[in-house]
Amino acid sequence: MKRMILTSSAGVGLALADRADVVAPFIYRFVSGPLPSAAHLDRYLGWRESKFYDEIHWSNFVRRSPFVSDEVRARPLLGVIETCGVDLIDLCFDPEPNSQLQLSWILDYLRSEPSITENLKLRYVDFDLRRADPAELRHRDVQQFDIAESDFGIANMAWEAYRGPTPELCAGLLDRPLGKLSFFKPALEALLAELPSPTRGWGRARRDFLN
């Protein structure tokens, strides 16, 4: 069985834990600064074209192995999953806000290819991946869930809300059930808390610093 792990930059240690044939950590920071454009993210997950060679590609931080040859590394992520016969795709994203945003983004992307959705497993990572020891991760049992169509819908709703020009759509998600994306709500609360308050114009980090 060929297994792939998709994770955030917090999960780079999984590449040393020998839990999969390939570990693909995504490195985008969605929590600060302008979001990458949809076209830029499509190129990140698509073919590595020569004219975009200087841009970051999904395979840049994938360790070389017999499973990921130089030829394979140039392919789109979906192409690698399909042509290399990946049997199981683990989604390992911890509760940290940027990781949860990446989870909603990648689920929205994977939704476009129904043939692989039955191979997806969402891992219930309720701890800080960045601080976890790879030796511990190698043997740590983490509960897994199947991904249903409703989960893809929630991920799409969450990602579109975060990409919106104002925070109203994100605030509206706090009153909705988010199913298996249970960590997204506290992550969203943390992100909204950083917005300037209407009274003093300070976010939570500044308020905590001054108190």
C-alpha positions as CSV (number, residue, x, y, z in Angstrom):
1,M,0.0,0.0,0.0
2,K,1.4,3.4,-1.0
3,R,0.6,6.1,1.5
4,M,1.0,9.9,1.3
5,I,0.7,12.4,4.1
6,L,-0.4,16.0,3.3
7,T,0.4,18.4,6.2
8,S,1.3,22.0,7.0
9,S,4.8,23.3,7.6
10,A,4.2,22.3,11.3
11,G,4.3,18.7,10.2
12,V,7.6,18.6,8.5
13,G,8.8,16.2,11.2
14,L,6.4,13.5,9.8
15,A,8.9,13.1,7.0
16,L,11.3,11.6,9.5
17,A,8.7,9.4,11.2
18,D,8.5,6.8,8.4
19,R,4.7,6.8,8.4
20,A,4.3,7.2,4.7
21,D,6.0,6.8,1.3
22,V,5.9,10.5,0.8
23,V,5.2,13.5,3.1
24,A,4.2,16.8,1.4
25,P,4.3,19.8,3.8
26,F,2.6,22.9,2.5
27,I,4.5,26.1,3.5
28,Y,2.1,28.9,2.8
29,R,1.3,31.4,5.6
30,F,-2.3,32.4,5.2
31,V,-2.6,34.1,8.6
32,S,-0.7,37.3,7.8
33,G,-0.2,39.5,4.8
34,P,-2.2,39.3,1.5
35,L,-3.4,35.8,0.4
36,P,-1.7,34.3,-2.6
37,S,-4.0,34.6,-5.7
38,A,-6.0,31.6,-6.9
39,A,-3.8,31.4,-10.0
40,H,-0.7,31.4,-7.9
41,L,-2.0,28.5,-5.7
42,D,-3.1,26.6,-8.8
43,R,0.5,26.8,-10.1
44,Y,1.8,25.7,-6.7
45,L,-0.2,22.5,-6.9
46,G,0.0,22.1,-10.7
47,W,2.8,21.3,-13.2
48,R,6.2,22.9,-12.5
49,E,6.4,24.9,-15.7
50,S,9.8,26.2,-16.7
51,K,8.6,29.8,-16.8
52,F,7.4,29.5,-13.3
53,Y,10.4,27.6,-12.1
54,D,11.4,30.3,-9.6
55,E,8.0,30.0,-7.9
56,I,7.5,27.6,-5.0
57,H,6.1,24.3,-6.0
58,W,4.3,21.7,-3.8
59,S,7.2,19.3,-4.3
60,N,10.0,21.7,-3.1
61,F,9.9,20.4,0.4
62,V,9.2,16.7,-0.4
63,R,12.2,14.5,0.4
64,R,13.7,12.6,-2.5
65,S,12.9,8.9,-2.6
66,P,12.3,6.1,-5.1
67,F,8.7,7.1,-4.9
68,V,9.3,10.7,-5.8
69,S,11.7,10.9,-8.7
70,D,12.7,14.1,-10.4
71,E,10.2,13.4,-13.2
72,V,7.4,12.8,-10.7
73,R,8.3,16.0,-8.8
74,A,7.4,18.2,-11.7
75,R,3.8,16.8,-11.9
76,P,0.7,18.3,-10.3
77,L,-0.2,16.9,-6.9
78,L,-3.3,15.2,-8.2
79,G,-1.3,13.7,-11.0
80,V,1.2,12.1,-8.6
81,I,-1.6,10.7,-6.5
82,E,-3.3,9.2,-9.5
83,T,-0.4,8.0,-11.7
84,C,1.7,6.6,-8.8
85,G,-1.2,4.6,-7.3
86,V,-1.4,6.2,-3.9
87,D,-3.8,4.0,-1.9
88,L,-4.2,6.2,1.2
89,I,-3.9,9.9,1.8
90,D,-3.6,11.1,5.4
91,L,-4.5,14.7,6.1
92,C,-2.5,15.6,9.2
93,F,-3.1,19.2,10.3
94,D,-2.9,20.3,13.9
95,P,-5.2,22.9,15.6
96,E,-2.9,25.9,14.9
97,P,-4.8,28.5,12.8
98,N,-2.6,28.5,9.7
99,S,-2.7,24.7,9.6
100,Q,-6.5,24.7,9.8
101,L,-6.6,27.3,6.9
102,Q,-4.4,25.0,4.9
103,L,-6.7,22.1,5.6
104,S,-9.7,23.9,4.3
105,W,-7.8,25.0,1.2
106,I,-6.4,21.5,0.4
107,L,-9.8,19.9,0.9
108,D,-11.4,22.4,-1.4
109,Y,-8.7,21.5,-4.0
110,L,-9.1,17.7,-3.6
111,R,-12.8,18.0,-4.0
112,S,-12.3,18.5,-7.7
113,E,-11.2,14.9,-8.2
114,P,-13.9,12.6,-6.9
115,S,-11.9,9.5,-7.8
116,I,-9.5,10.0,-4.9
117,T,-11.9,11.1,-2.2
118,E,-12.5,7.6,-1.0
119,N,-8.7,7.3,-0.3
120,L,-8.7,10.3,2.1
121,K,-8.4,10.0,5.8
122,L,-8.6,13.0,8.2
123,R,-6.3,12.4,11.2
124,Y,-7.5,13.9,14.5
125,V,-4.2,15.7,15.4
126,D,-5.1,17.4,18.6
127,F,-1.5,18.3,19.6
128,D,1.3,20.6,18.4
129,L,2.9,18.9,15.4
130,R,5.8,21.4,15.3
131,R,7.0,20.4,18.7
132,A,6.4,16.7,18.4
133,D,9.4,14.3,18.3
134,P,9.6,12.3,15.0
135,A,10.4,9.2,17.1
136,E,7.2,9.7,19.0
137,L,5.2,10.4,15.8
138,R,6.4,7.1,14.3
139,H,4.4,5.1,16.8
140,R,1.7,7.6,17.9
141,D,-1.8,6.3,17.3
142,V,-4.0,9.1,15.9
143,Q,-7.7,8.6,15.3
144,Q,-8.8,8.8,11.7
145,F,-12.1,9.7,9.9
146,D,-13.4,9.2,6.5
147,I,-14.2,12.4,4.4
148,A,-17.8,12.8,3.3
149,E,-19.2,15.2,0.7
150,S,-20.5,17.4,3.5
151,D,-17.0,17.8,4.8
152,F,-15.8,19.1,1.4
153,G,-18.7,21.5,1.4
154,I,-17.7,22.8,4.9
155,A,-14.1,23.2,3.8
156,N,-15.2,25.1,0.7
157,M,-17.4,27.4,2.8
158,A,-14.6,28.0,5.3
159,W,-12.0,28.7,2.6
160,E,-14.3,31.1,0.6
161,A,-15.2,32.9,3.8
162,Y,-11.6,33.5,4.8
163,R,-10.8,34.7,1.3
164,G,-13.7,37.2,1.5
165,P,-12.9,41.0,1.6
166,T,-14.5,41.5,5.0
167,P,-14.7,39.3,8.2
168,E,-18.5,39.0,8.3
169,L,-18.6,35.6,6.6
170,C,-15.9,34.2,8.9
171,A,-17.9,35.5,11.9
172,G,-21.0,33.8,10.6
173,L,-19.2,30.4,10.6
174,L,-18.9,30.5,14.4
175,D,-22.6,29.8,14.8
176,R,-22.6,26.8,12.3
177,P,-21.7,23.2,12.9
178,L,-18.4,22.4,11.2
179,G,-18.5,18.6,11.5
180,K,-15.1,16.9,11.4
181,L,-13.4,20.3,10.9
182,S,-13.9,20.8,14.6
183,F,-10.5,22.6,15.1
184,F,-11.4,25.3,12.5
185,K,-13.8,27.1,14.8
186,P,-11.3,27.8,17.6
187,A,-8.7,28.7,15.0
188,L,-11.2,31.1,13.4
189,E,-12.0,32.6,16.8
190,A,-8.3,33.2,17.4
191,L,-7.9,34.9,14.0
192,L,-10.9,37.1,14.5
193,A,-9.6,38.1,17.9
194,E,-6.6,39.6,16.2
195,L,-8.8,42.1,14.3
196,P,-8.7,45.7,15.7
197,S,-11.4,46.3,18.2
198,P,-14.0,48.9,17.3
199,T,-13.3,50.9,20.5
200,R,-9.5,51.0,20.8
201,G,-8.3,49.7,17.4
202,W,-6.2,47.0,19.0
203,G,-6.0,43.3,18.3
204,R,-5.7,40.6,21.0
205,A,-1.9,40.3,20.8
206,R,-1.4,44.0,21.5
207,R,-4.0,44.0,24.2
208,D,-2.3,41.1,25.9
209,F,1.1,42.8,25.6
210,L,-0.1,46.0,27.2
211,N,-2.0,44.3,30.0
